[in-house]
Amino acid sequence: MSDIEQYKISEEPYYRAVADEIALYEAAYEARMPVMLKGPTGCGKSRFVEFMAWKLERPLITVACNEDMTASDLVGRYLLDADGTRWHDGPLTMAARSGAICYLDEVVEARQDTTVVIHPLTDHRRNLPLEKKGELVSAHPDFQLVISYNPGYQSLMKDLKQSTKQRFGALDFDYPPAEVEAEIVRHEAGVDAEVARKLVAISHRARNLKGHGLDEGISTRLLVYAGHLIAKGIDPKAACRMTLVRPITDDADMRDTLDAAVSTFF
């Protein structure tokens, strides 16, 4: 298996479309337009990218961005081995050479002096200068760059520059409507429809508290976690406390409020 083959998604990921995001993304890919996904944590952004990579039959190289990430972590660096020094492509360079989709997850976590390296790949040039190597990589015709971030975490210190934002088309994501979210939880966790409905109802109670004691509401991902525990025979109240309440707050009063919401339904 070649290095790039390991990044191909062999089995169809489950993704439940909410609007016209699949058609919009397909059109963007045909135009080789870079795409920005914006939405709260755990709402399906990464799953959507996996599904689209599978549908388009393209390898998917994912980078979890962080504040310590340097430009070399993206484009590559020289490494020492038994034969001396050799160049090792970073994930962005590998994707550009091979025609993969490169997905920079939570891109605002990276320093702005790191993210500017994507600029030549996201306009008419579609190339990547490797300054340390003295090479100009022309992107493969099938290459596409996708980034994601949570606008709820934006601050003056953690936001994208306009010079970066205006190189992308953008798709907004949010938690699905209640009936769709219940369908997702039922499918992913293997619980019955009634349990899924109750879990979604609890999440709506919590999401109404965002900005009133909670920084973020209960994500669809956490609902699936709760469903997995319930499907394994764990008491629903205990499962919900472990997956829906304890991860999102340490405040005793807020925990009591969320525990009460759980008790309302289970």
URMODA-V509397 format. One record per pair of residues at least 24 apart in sequence whose ideal C-beta (glycine too) atoms are under 10 Angstrom apart, sorted by the first residue. I is the first residue (numbers start at 1). J is the second residue. If there is no record, write none. Layout:
i: {I/I}
j: {J/J}
This chain:
i: {2/2/3/3/3/3/4/4/4/4/4/4/4/4/5/5/6/6/7/7/7/7/7/7/7/7/7/7/7/7/7/8/8/8/8/8/8/8/9/9/9/9/9/9/9/9/9/9/10/11/12/12/12/12/13/13/13/13/13/13/13/13/13/13/14/14/14/14/14/14/15/15/15/15/15/15/15/15/15/15/16/16/16/16/16/16/16/16/16/16/16/17/17/17/17/17/18/18/18/18/18/18/18/18/18/18/18/19/19/19/19/20/21/21/21/21/21/21/22/22/22/22/24/24/25/25/25/25/25/25/25/25/25/26/26/26/27/28/28/28/28/28/28/28/29/29/29/29/29/29/29/29/30/31/31/32/32/32/32/32/32/32/33/33/33/33/33/33/34/34/34/34/34/34/34/34/34/34/34/34/34/34/34/34/35/35/35/35/35/35/35/35/35/35/35/36/36/36/36/36/36/36/36/36/36/36/36/36/36/36/36/37/37/37/37/37/37/37/37/37/37/37/37/37/38/38/38/38/38/38/38/38/38/38/38/38/38/39/39/39/39/39/39/39/39/39/39/40/40/40/40/40/40/40/40/40/40/40/40/40/41/41/41/41/41/41/41/41/41/41/41/42/42/42/42/42/42/42/42/42/42/42/42/43/43/43/43/43/43/43/43/43/43/44/44/44/44/44/44/44/44/44/45/45/45/45/45/45/45/45/45/46/46/46/46/46/46/47/47/47/47/48/48/48/48/49/49/49/49/49/50/50/52/52/52/52/53/53/53/53/53/56/56/56/57/58/58/58/58/58/58/58/58/59/59/59/59/59/59/59/59/60/60/60/60/60/60/61/61/61/61/61/61/61/61/61/61/61/61/62/62/62/62/62/62/62/62/63/63/63/63/63/63/63/63/63/63/63/63/64/64/64/64/64/64/65/65/65/65/65/65/65/65/65/65/65/65/65/66/66/66/66/66/66/67/67/67/67/67/67/68/68/68/68/69/69/69/69/69/69/69/70/70/70/70/70/71/71/71/71/71/71/71/71/71/71/72/72/72/73/73/73/74/74/74/74/74/74/74/74/75/75/75/75/75/75/75/75/75/75/76/76/76/76/76/76/77/77/77/78/78/87/87/87/87/89/89/89/90/90/90/92/92/92/92/92/92/92/93/93/93/93/93/93/93/93/94/95/95/95/95/95/95/95/95/96/96/96/96/96/96/96/96/96/96/96/96/97/97/97/97/97/97/98/98/98/98/99/99/99/99/99/99/100/100/100/100/101/101/101/101/101/102/102/102/102/102/102/103/103/103/103/103/104/104/104/104/104/105/105/105/105/106/106/106/106/106/106/107/107/107/107/107/107/107/108/108/108/108/108/108/108/108/108/108/108/108/108/109/109/109/109/110/110/110/110/111/112/112/112/112/112/112/112/115/115/115/115/116/116/116/118/118/118/118/118/119/119/119/119/121/121/122/122/122/122/122/123/123/146/148/150/152/152/152/152/152/153/153/175/175/175/175/175/175/175/175/175/176/176/178/178/180/181/181/181/182/184/184/184/184/185/185/185/185/185/185/185/186/186/187/187/188/188/188/188/188/188/188/189/189/189/189/189/189/189/189/189/189/190/190/190/190/190/190/191/191/191/191/191/191/191/191/191/192/192/192/194/195/195/195/195/195/195/195/195/196/196/196/196/196/197/198/198/198/198/198/198/198/198/199/199/199/199/199/199/199/199/199/199/199/199/199/199/200/201/201/201/202/202/202/202/202/202/202/202/202/202/202/202/203/203/204/205/205/205/205/205/205/205/205/206/206/206/206/206/206/206/206/206/208/209/209/209/209/209/209/212/213/213/213/213/213/213/214/214/214/214/214/214/215/215/216/216/217/218/218/218/218/218/218/218/219/219/219/222/222/226/230/235/236/236/236/237/237/237/237/238/238/239/240/240}
j: {59/98/59/89/94/98/59/61/94/95/97/98/99/100/59/98/59/61/53/58/59/60/61/62/91/94/95/98/100/101/102/53/54/57/58/59/60/100/50/51/52/53/54/55/57/58/59/60/54/54/50/51/54/55/46/47/48/49/50/51/52/53/54/55/47/50/51/184/187/188/44/47/48/49/50/51/52/54/55/184/44/47/48/51/176/180/181/183/184/187/188/44/48/51/176/180/43/44/48/173/174/175/176/177/180/181/184/171/172/173/176/171/48/51/52/171/172/173/48/51/52/55/169/171/49/51/52/55/56/144/146/169/171/52/55/56/169/52/144/146/168/169/170/171/53/55/56/58/101/142/144/146/56/144/169/126/139/141/142/143/144/145/122/144/145/167/168/169/102/118/121/122/123/126/143/144/145/146/147/164/167/168/169/170/101/103/144/145/146/147/148/168/169/170/171/104/107/145/146/147/148/149/160/164/165/167/168/169/170/171/172/103/105/107/146/147/148/149/150/168/170/171/172/173/147/148/149/150/151/152/154/168/170/171/172/173/174/148/149/150/151/152/171/172/173/174/175/150/151/152/153/173/174/175/207/210/216/217/219/220/106/150/152/153/216/217/219/220/221/222/248/150/175/216/217/218/219/220/221/222/223/224/225/150/173/174/175/176/181/217/219/220/221/173/174/175/176/181/184/219/220/221/103/105/106/146/148/149/150/171/173/103/105/106/146/148/221/184/188/220/221/146/148/171/173/101/103/105/146/148/101/103/101/103/144/146/100/101/103/144/146/101/142/144/142/95/98/99/100/101/142/143/144/94/95/98/99/100/101/102/142/95/100/101/102/103/146/90/91/92/94/95/96/98/100/101/102/103/104/91/95/101/102/103/104/105/146/90/91/92/95/102/103/104/105/106/107/110/147/103/104/105/106/109/110/104/105/106/107/108/109/110/111/114/115/147/148/149/105/106/109/110/111/114/108/109/110/111/114/158/109/110/111/114/104/107/109/110/111/114/115/110/111/113/114/117/110/111/113/114/115/116/117/118/131/132/114/117/132/110/114/117/102/104/110/114/115/117/118/128/114/117/118/128/129/130/131/132/133/137/128/130/132/133/135/137/130/132/133/132/133/130/132/133/135/130/133/137/117/128/130/117/118/121/128/137/143/145/117/121/128/130/133/135/137/139/137/121/128/139/140/142/143/144/145/120/121/126/127/128/137/138/139/140/143/144/145/128/137/138/139/140/143/139/140/142/143/139/140/141/142/143/144/140/142/143/144/142/143/144/145/146/139/143/144/145/146/147/144/145/146/147/148/145/146/147/148/149/146/147/148/149/147/148/149/150/153/158/145/146/147/148/149/160/164/147/148/149/150/151/153/154/155/157/158/159/160/164/149/150/153/158/147/149/158/160/158/157/158/159/160/161/163/164/147/160/161/164/161/163/164/145/147/164/167/168/161/163/164/167/145/167/147/164/166/167/168/166/167/171/173/216/210/211/215/216/217/215/216/200/203/204/207/217/218/219/220/223/200/220/203/204/220/220/223/224/223/220/223/224/227/220/223/224/225/226/227/228/224/227/224/227/220/221/223/224/225/227/228/223/224/225/226/227/228/229/230/231/232/224/227/228/230/231/232/223/224/226/227/228/229/230/231/236/227/230/231/265/226/227/230/231/236/239/265/266/223/224/226/227/230/265/226/230/236/240/262/264/265/266/223/224/225/226/227/230/236/239/240/243/244/262/265/266/265/261/264/265/226/236/240/244/245/258/261/262/263/264/265/266/244/261/261/244/257/258/260/261/262/264/265/244/245/248/249/254/257/258/261/262/261/248/249/254/257/258/261/254/249/251/253/254/257/258/248/249/251/254/257/258/248/249/248/249/248/243/244/245/247/248/258/261/244/247/248/247/248/262/266/266/262/265/266/262/263/265/266/262/266/266/265/266}
